[in-house]
């Protein structure tokens, strides 16, 4: 997706964006379009149980992207992240981290 600068809103599954396996998952900063302002991770690949990124792996990827400020250099227009996932233990932590770094974050439970 990083080669599509016209994309400003991206609604995509985390397993499509980051791949099936955590050990081979790219960094978010390397795959997001440069002019994105809203990122929606819309499902958790439930049909492929056991292959999707676990919540803790996705959380680590999002935390690294936001906390280390990489999002500011690669996606300077990003203002909103909307995440729908089947289980999310540390949602308050991620929402607070995003708010501290200038990105609004909404996390909802997927069906």
C-alpha positions as CSV (number, residue, x, y, z in Angstrom):
1,X,0.0,0.0,0.0
2,X,2.9,2.3,0.5
3,X,3.2,2.8,-3.3
4,X,-0.3,4.3,-3.4
5,X,0.1,8.0,-2.4
6,X,-3.5,8.9,-3.4
7,X,-5.0,6.7,-0.7
8,X,-6.1,8.9,2.3
9,X,-8.4,6.4,4.0
10,X,-7.6,2.7,4.2
11,X,-10.0,0.1,5.4
12,X,-8.2,-3.2,5.4
13,X,-7.7,-6.4,7.4
14,X,-4.6,-6.6,9.5
15,X,-3.7,-10.0,7.9
16,X,-3.8,-8.5,4.4
17,X,-1.8,-5.4,5.4
18,X,0.8,-7.2,7.6
19,X,0.7,-10.7,6.4
20,X,-0.3,-14.0,8.1
21,X,2.7,-14.6,10.4
22,X,4.1,-12.2,13.0
23,X,7.7,-13.2,12.4
24,X,7.4,-12.0,8.8
25,X,5.1,-9.0,9.4
26,X,6.5,-5.7,8.0
27,X,6.5,-2.6,10.1
28,X,3.4,-0.4,9.7
29,X,5.6,2.5,8.7
30,X,6.8,0.5,5.7
31,X,3.4,-0.5,4.3
32,X,1.0,2.4,4.9
33,X,0.4,5.0,2.1
34,X,2.3,8.2,2.8
35,X,-0.8,10.5,2.6
36,X,-3.1,8.4,4.7
37,X,-5.2,10.2,7.3
38,X,-7.5,7.4,8.5
39,X,-6.5,3.8,9.0
40,X,-9.3,1.2,9.7
41,X,-8.3,-2.3,10.6
42,X,-11.7,-3.8,9.9
43,X,-11.5,-7.4,10.9
44,X,-9.3,-10.1,12.5
45,X,-9.3,-12.8,9.7
46,X,-11.6,-15.0,11.8
47,X,-12.1,-17.4,8.9
48,X,-8.4,-18.3,9.1
49,X,-8.3,-19.1,12.8
50,X,-4.7,-19.7,13.9
51,X,-3.2,-17.7,11.0
52,X,-4.1,-14.2,11.9
53,X,-1.9,-11.9,13.9
54,X,-2.6,-12.3,17.6
55,X,-3.8,-9.3,19.5
56,X,-0.6,-9.0,21.4
57,X,1.4,-9.0,18.1
58,X,-0.8,-6.4,16.5
59,X,-0.6,-4.3,19.7
60,X,3.2,-4.4,19.6
61,X,3.2,-3.3,16.0
62,X,0.8,-0.5,16.6
63,X,2.6,0.5,19.8
64,X,6.0,0.7,18.0
65,X,4.5,2.7,15.1
66,X,2.9,5.3,17.4
67,X,5.3,5.4,20.4
68,X,8.5,5.8,18.5
69,X,7.1,8.6,16.3
70,X,7.7,6.7,13.1
71,X,4.2,7.6,12.0
72,X,5.3,11.3,11.9
73,X,8.0,10.7,9.3
74,X,6.2,8.2,7.1
75,X,2.5,9.1,7.4
76,X,2.5,12.7,8.6
77,X,-1.2,13.2,7.8
78,X,-2.4,10.3,9.9
79,X,-5.0,11.5,12.4
80,X,-7.3,8.6,13.1
81,X,-7.0,4.8,13.7
82,X,-10.1,2.7,14.0
83,X,-9.5,-0.9,15.0
84,X,-12.1,-3.7,15.2
85,X,-10.7,-6.9,16.7
86,X,-12.3,-9.9,18.4
87,X,-10.4,-9.5,21.7
88,X,-8.4,-6.5,22.9
89,X,-6.9,-6.6,26.4
90,X,-4.9,-3.3,26.3
91,X,-7.2,-1.0,24.4
92,X,-7.0,1.8,27.0
93,X,-3.2,1.7,26.9
94,X,-3.1,2.0,23.1
95,X,-5.8,4.7,23.0
96,X,-3.8,6.7,25.6
97,X,-0.6,6.3,23.7
98,X,-2.2,7.4,20.5
99,X,-3.8,10.5,22.2
100,X,-0.4,11.4,23.6
101,X,1.1,11.3,20.2
102,X,-1.6,13.2,18.3
103,X,-3.6,10.3,16.8
104,X,-7.2,9.6,17.7
105,X,-7.8,5.8,18.2
106,X,-11.1,4.0,18.5
107,X,-11.1,0.2,19.3
108,X,-14.3,-1.8,19.0
109,X,-15.1,-5.5,19.4
110,X,-15.7,-7.3,16.1
111,X,-18.5,-9.7,15.6
